[in-house]
Amino acid sequence: MVDWIFPGLEFRDPLALLVAPLAPLVFWLAWRVPGSVIISSLNLVTAAPVSGRVRWIGLPGGLMALAVVALAVALAGPRTGDETSKVRREGIAMVLVIDRSGSMDARDFVDGDYSVSRLDVLKQVITEFVKGGDIGPGRPNDLIGVVAFGTFADSVSPLTLDHDNLLTILDQLQVAREQSEAATAIGEGLGLAVERLRMLEENNPMGRIRSKVVILLSDGVNNAGDVEPMHAAELAASHNIQVYAIAAGTTGYVPIPVPTLDGKTQLMRQHMEVDEKILSAIAKRTGGRFFHAGNAEELARTYHDIDRLEKSEINEVRYVQYREHYSFFVVVAMVLMAASALLNATYLRRLP
């Protein structure tokens, strides 16, 4: 019953409960000292009916015995603990650099489904990478930002812990369809990501950053921008920023929607090339790793591997705050003793 009233009850000084076995002795002492009166014959007593007072004559002693038990529990220090965790996180600052050039509209990542582009698959994989799913448990403790590049690089989302908003913005990202925007500026994208991470050192809302990481994905060859990819890689290395470089797709002919004269689109096979050599060199120079993903399954596996490689460090210190309940048992004991004394003085009063 006590555990029902106070779930998780424990005692600070359990040895005090050894007082409780004195309760039967208290009851016996309270019961064995009856009042007495001298009469000439017992015949009248045996002939008299047993009253309610006689039946309850041991009640005051029982209440006093229970009061002893309650006092023993109070002395033992009954309490319940509220476990609290103090967590210190050392997260990772991560920028996802996404190629949105025209080739990311290719429809070769999902076998037999030509309605899904490379960029569509990538957004789905990144959503699971950030929020959790088959790829991993998610990245709730990490600052994550997004940089997208075609002919030019653009900071789509700043480094943030608001991952819901980040993924909403990411979902709106589209392949560059205008010819003037559809080229591939790998160096520009990587350089902007490095700059975002460098600026983070000056204004960091998280405390200590365990590491700074760029996940760079491209399915093409650097053919635009003023920043050479290896120059951006040197800059990343100088700021201790690791780059995980992903070559998406393969070199060869792949299906891609092409606009027709009547304003519609038609799937046609076009030759595309991915520069695995430069992406591999970027990863090597920055102490990261190079991956190749030729379809949706390989892309998911790549992000899963990166998720395992880059873990946030969480140090958890647990402490317990106790709520004391001895006062409850003291009150119970006092009520029982008062009831015992009241009964002895009134309804169950004995003869002097």
C-alpha positions, 0 to 999 in steps of 0.5 A, a space after each residue: 500500500 505504501 508503494 502505491 501511495 509513494 511509487 519508488 519509495 526507498 529509505 535513507 536509514 533502513 536500520 531504523 525499521 528495526 524499531 517496528 518489531 516493538 509494536 507487538 510488545 507495545 500492544 501487549 503492554 497496553 492490553 494487559 493492564 486492565 482496570 479492575 473492580 472488587 465484587 463478591 461473586 463472578 456469577 453476575 459477570 458470566 451471566 452478563 452479555 458481552 458488550 461492544 466495548 468489551 469486543 473493542 477493548 484491544 483497539 487502543 493498544 492496536 492503534 498504539 502499536 501501529 503508531 510505533 510502526 509509523 514512527 519507525 518508518 518515519 525514522 527510516 527516512 522514507 523518500 522517493 527520488 527524481 532522477 535527473 540528467 545533465 547532458 553535455 554535448 559536443 556536436 558536429 558542425 556539418 555543411 551539406 554541399 549539393 550539386 543542383 546542376 542540370 545533370 542532377 535531373 537524370 533518371 537513373 538512380 531508381 531502376 525502372 522509375 523514370 519519374 524520380 531524379 537524382 536530386 529527388 533521391 538525394 533529398 530523401 536520403 538526406 532527410 533520413 540522414 538528418 531526422 533518422 530512419 534506415 540510414 541511422 538515428 539522425 543528427 539531433 545534436 549537430 549544427 547542419 547547413 546546406 549549400 547548393 551549387 550549379 553555375 553559382 553557389 548559394 547558401 540554402 540554409 545556415 548552420 542550424 539546430 532547427 532541422 525541421 526548417 532546414 529540411 523544409 527549405 531543402 525540399 524546395 530545392 530544384 534542379 537548375 534548368 536555365 542554361 546559365 545556371 546549370 553548370 557545375 561549380 564544385 570549387 565555388 560550392 566547397 569554398 562557400 561551405 568552408 567559409 560558413 564553417 570558418 565563420 562559425 568559430 566566431 559565433 557558436 551557439 553550441 559551445 565546443 564543436 567536436 569537428 567540422 565536416 563537409 559532405 560534398 556531392 557532385 555528379 559532374 565535372 567542375 566547369 564553372 566558377 572562379 574557385 578551383 576545387 583543390 584550392 577550396 580543399 586546401 582552404 578546408 584543410 587549413 581550418 581542419 575541416 574534413 570533406 567527405 566527397 561523393 561522386 554520384 552517378 556514372 560516366 556514360 549515357 543516362 536518361 534525362 528529360 529534355 524539353 521538346 518544341 511543343 513545350 513538353 519534355 521527353 526522356 533522352 539518353 545523354 552522355 554525362 561524366 563525373 570527375 571521381 579523380 578530383 573528388 577523391 583528391 579533395 577528400 584525401 587532402 582534407 583527411 576525409 573519405 571518397 565514396 561513389 554512389 551509382 544508384 539510390 541504394 548506394 547513396 543511402 549506404 554512403 550516408 549511412 557510412 558517414 553517419 557511423 564515422 561522424 558521431 557527436 560526443 554526449 557526456 551524461 551525468 545523472 544525479 537524484 533529487 529526493 522528496 522526503 516523506 517522513 512527515 506523512 508517517 509522523 502525522 499518521 503516528 500522531 493521529 493513531 496515538 491521539 485516537 488511542 488516547 481518546 478511546 481510552 478516555 471515552 468509549 473504551 475507558 477502563 475502570 480505575 
